[in-house]
Amino acid sequence: MIKYLPYSERTPDTQYQDLLRRILKEGHEVHPIHGEPAWMIPGMQMRFKMENGFPLLTERDLSKSFPGALGELIAFLHGAHTLEGLKEYGCPKVFWERWVTKEKCDVFGLPEHELGPGSYGPGWAANPMPDGQIFNQVKELMRQIKERPFLRTHFLSPWIPGYTLQHSELTRKVVVAPCHGWVHFLAFPETKKLVVHHFQRSGDMPVGVPLNMVEYAALGMLVAQMLEYSFSELVYTISDAHIYEREVGAVEELLSRTPAAFPTVTLDESIVDPFDAQREHFTLSDYHPGAHMIIDTPV
């Protein structure tokens, strides 16, 4: 649960715009595998007090993308790793179809529409063990948090090195190596509060990051409700925060807009197990964004 301030008392948050401005002004020019220049800064962070509203950006209207981001989170919690599996949980095909074409999957020896065994869903819910068993990291982590909230080992990782690293003698088994999904849950039994620290390896600031913020704020809500705690803060760290050349015009438009206060997102009180959640269990209100924008990004 989140103990929100009344909407009229919330302060518009400029952290996202501040990071965009800094990247444009101070970013290193890099030339990633896409073949298009980008500007990046290593190690950037935003901190969101959840009482100030759910961190769904208001500089542009993301209300139509909001349910899809929830669907992707829920799909990964359940181990989904195909385009069809993602759709089953409410993640729109458009989120992933350009990344899992036959041409791209062939590079890694994977079937068309397959994200790969090194992707988010398998990393979270189907880790291969040396004895051949499968370890469901999310399931076991949720049990640990519930039984022993005082521990500081509540850490979730999507990374399976044997499937995500590559060199001349090693072919990775994932079309897009996980960019996000390293999460440290910090529970405080004394105050019944939960802080979520999310770490993102690679962040496309105009396109991916705004929806990833939705996912990990929603995950914090699910864990807090399971614990009967208050979700108090989302700490959001991005190791490689970047803006592609083709995105610069859109970023300048975003920076010209004045953000509104963050909205309210509520979670159906009947959901006490994160695995029972569907995207329809989250309700968005008090959302007053700027005009919708379509921002292109390299694939």
C-alpha positions in Angstrom: 0.0 0.0 0.0 1.0 3.6 -0.5 0.0 6.4 1.9 -0.4 9.2 -0.6 -0.6 12.9 0.1 -3.8 14.5 -1.2 -3.3 15.4 -4.8 -3.4 19.1 -4.1 -0.4 18.8 -1.7 1.9 16.9 -4.1 4.9 18.6 -5.5 5.6 18.2 -9.3 8.8 16.2 -9.7 11.5 17.4 -12.1 14.1 14.7 -11.5 13.5 13.1 -14.9 13.9 16.4 -16.8 17.0 17.2 -14.8 18.6 14.0 -16.0 17.7 14.6 -19.6 19.2 18.1 -19.4 22.4 16.8 -17.9 22.8 14.1 -20.5 22.3 16.6 -23.4 24.8 19.0 -21.8 27.4 16.7 -20.3 26.9 13.3 -21.9 29.7 11.3 -23.5 29.2 10.6 -27.2 29.1 6.8 -27.8 28.5 4.6 -30.8 26.7 1.4 -29.6 25.9 -1.7 -31.7 22.8 0.0 -33.2 25.2 2.1 -35.3 23.6 5.4 -34.2 25.4 7.9 -31.9 24.1 8.4 -28.4 24.9 10.6 -25.5 25.3 8.9 -22.1 26.3 9.5 -18.5 27.2 6.6 -16.2 25.5 6.2 -12.8 22.5 8.5 -12.5 19.8 8.3 -9.8 16.3 9.4 -9.0 14.6 9.0 -5.6 10.8 9.0 -5.5 8.9 9.4 -2.2 5.8 7.4 -2.9 3.6 9.7 -0.8 4.2 12.3 -3.5 2.5 10.2 -6.1 3.1 7.2 -8.3 6.1 8.0 -10.7 4.2 7.9 -14.0 5.7 10.8 -15.9 3.4 13.7 -16.8 5.4 15.5 -19.5 3.6 13.3 -22.0 0.5 11.1 -21.9 1.5 7.5 -21.0 -1.9 6.3 -20.0 -2.2 4.0 -23.0 1.2 2.5 -22.3 0.7 2.1 -18.5 -1.4 -1.2 -18.7 1.2 -2.7 -21.1 4.0 -1.9 -18.7 2.1 -3.7 -15.9 1.5 -6.6 -18.3 5.2 -6.9 -19.0 6.1 -6.9 -15.3 3.5 -9.6 -14.5 4.6 -11.7 -17.5 8.2 -11.7 -16.3 7.1 -12.6 -12.8 5.6 -15.7 -14.3 8.6 -16.5 -16.3 7.3 -15.6 -19.8 10.0 -15.5 -22.5 8.1 -15.6 -25.8 6.0 -13.0 -27.7 2.9 -15.1 -27.2 3.7 -15.6 -23.5 4.0 -11.9 -22.9 0.7 -11.2 -24.7 -1.0 -13.8 -22.4 -0.3 -11.5 -19.4 -1.3 -8.3 -21.2 2.0 -7.1 -22.6 1.2 -5.7 -26.1 3.0 -7.3 -29.0 4.3 -3.9 -30.1 6.5 -3.7 -27.0 8.7 -6.6 -28.3 7.9 -7.6 -31.8 10.7 -5.6 -33.5 13.3 -7.2 -31.2 12.3 -10.8 -31.8 12.0 -11.1 -35.5 13.2 -14.2 -37.3 16.3 -12.4 -38.5 17.3 -11.2 -35.0 16.5 -14.5 -33.3 18.6 -16.4 -35.9 21.7 -14.6 -34.7 21.4 -16.3 -31.3 20.1 -19.7 -32.6 16.6 -19.0 -31.2 13.2 -19.5 -32.7 11.3 -16.5 -34.0 9.4 -14.6 -31.2 11.7 -16.2 -28.5 13.4 -13.7 -26.1 15.7 -16.5 -25.0 16.5 -18.4 -21.8 18.7 -15.5 -20.7 15.8 -13.0 -20.7 13.9 -11.5 -17.8 11.3 -14.2 -17.3 13.7 -17.1 -17.1 16.2 -15.1 -15.1 13.6 -14.3 -12.5 11.6 -17.5 -12.5 13.6 -20.3 -14.1 17.3 -20.2 -13.1 19.1 -23.4 -14.1 21.0 -25.0 -11.2 24.2 -27.2 -11.4 22.1 -30.3 -10.5 19.7 -29.7 -13.3 16.9 -28.4 -11.2 15.1 -25.1 -11.9 15.2 -22.4 -9.3 12.3 -19.9 -9.2 14.0 -16.9 -7.8 10.9 -14.7 -7.5 8.9 -17.4 -5.6 11.7 -18.1 -3.1 12.5 -14.4 -2.6 8.8 -13.6 -1.9 8.8 -16.4 0.7 12.1 -15.1 2.3 10.8 -11.5 2.5 7.5 -12.7 4.1 9.2 -15.0 6.6 12.3 -12.9 7.4 11.7 -9.3 6.5 14.7 -8.1 8.6 17.2 -9.7 6.2 19.2 -7.5 3.8 19.5 -10.2 1.2 16.2 -9.6 -0.6 17.8 -9.2 -4.0 16.4 -10.0 -7.4 18.5 -10.4 -10.5 17.6 -11.2 -14.1 21.2 -12.0 -15.1 22.3 -15.6 -16.0 25.9 -15.2 -17.1 26.1 -18.4 -19.1 23.3 -17.1 -21.3 24.0 -13.3 -21.4 27.8 -13.1 -22.0 29.3 -13.5 -25.5 32.7 -13.6 -27.2 34.4 -15.5 -30.0 33.8 -18.9 -28.4 30.5 -18.1 -26.6 27.1 -17.3 -28.1 24.6 -15.7 -25.8 21.1 -17.1 -25.6 19.1 -14.0 -25.3 18.1 -11.5 -28.1 18.2 -8.5 -25.7 20.3 -8.9 -22.6 18.4 -7.7 -19.6 18.6 -4.0 -19.3 16.7 -3.7 -16.0 15.4 -5.9 -13.2 18.0 -5.8 -10.5 16.0 -5.1 -7.3 16.9 -4.8 -3.7 13.9 -4.8 -1.4 14.7 -3.2 2.0 12.0 -4.0 4.6 11.9 -2.2 7.9 9.9 -4.2 10.4 10.2 -1.5 13.1 8.2 1.0 11.0 6.4 -1.4 8.6 7.9 0.4 5.6 9.4 -0.9 2.4 12.0 0.8 0.2 12.7 -0.5 -3.2 16.1 0.1 -4.8 16.1 -0.7 -8.5 19.2 -0.9 -10.6 19.1 -0.5 -14.4 22.1 -1.6 -16.5 21.1 0.3 -19.6 18.4 3.0 -19.8 17.0 4.5 -23.0 15.8 7.6 -21.2 13.1 8.9 -23.5 11.5 5.5 -24.4 12.3 2.6 -22.0 13.0 4.2 -18.7 9.5 5.9 -18.2 7.8 2.5 -18.5 10.4 0.6 -16.5 9.7 3.1 -13.7 6.1 2.0 -13.8 7.1 -1.6 -13.5 9.2 -1.3 -10.4 6.9 1.1 -8.6 4.1 -1.5 -9.3 6.4 -4.3 -8.0 7.0 -2.4 -4.8 3.2 -2.0 -4.3 2.8 -5.8 -4.7 5.5 -6.7 -2.2 4.4 -4.0 0.3 0.8 -5.3 0.2 1.9 -8.8 0.7 3.8 -7.7 3.8 1.1 -5.3 5.0 3.8 -2.6 4.9 3.7 0.9 3.5 5.7 1.4 0.3 7.6 4.5 1.2 10.3 5.1 -1.5 11.5 4.0 -4.9 15.2 4.6 -5.5 16.0 4.3 -9.2 19.6 3.9 -10.3 20.7 3.8 -14.0 24.2 2.7 -14.8 24.2 3.7 -18.5 21.6 6.5 -19.0 21.5 7.5 -22.6 19.7 9.4 -25.3 20.0 8.5 -29.0 20.6 11.0 -31.7 17.2 10.5 -33.3 15.5 11.2 -29.9 17.0 14.6 -29.3 14.2 16.6 -30.8 11.6 14.7 -28.8 13.7 15.3 -25.6 13.8 19.0 -26.3 10.0 19.0 -26.6 9.7 17.1 -23.3 12.0 19.7 -21.6 9.8 22.5 -22.8 6.8 21.1 -20.9 5.9 21.8 -17.3 5.4 18.6 -15.3 2.2 18.1 -13.2 2.0 16.3 -9.9 2.4 12.6 -10.1 -0.9 10.6 -10.2 -2.5 8.1 -7.8 -2.2 4.3 -8.5 -4.1 1.9 -6.3 -3.9 -1.9 -6.0 -6.9 -4.0 -5.4 -6.9 -4.9 -1.7 -7.7 -8.5 -2.4 -4.2 -9.1 -3.9 -2.1 -10.5 -1.1 0.1 -12.7 -3.3 2.1 -10.9 -6.1 1.5 -13.9 -8.4 -2.3 -13.4 -8.3 -2.0 -9.8 -9.7 -3.2 -8.9 -13.2 -2.8 -5.5 -14.7 -6.6 -4.9 -14.2 -5.9 -4.9 -10.4 -4.1 -1.5 -10.7 -6.2 1.7 -11.0 -4.8 5.0 -12.3 -6.4 8.3 -11.3 -5.4 12.0 -10.7 -3.4 11.8 -14.0 -3.1 15.1 -15.9 -0.3 14.7 -18.5 0.8 16.7 -21.5 0.0 15.7 -25.0 0.8 12.2 -26.2 4.1 11.7 -28.1 5.5 8.9 -30.2 9.3 8.6 -29.8 11.3 6.4 -32.1 14.3 4.4 -30.9 16.9 2.2 -32.6 16.4 -1.5 -32.7 
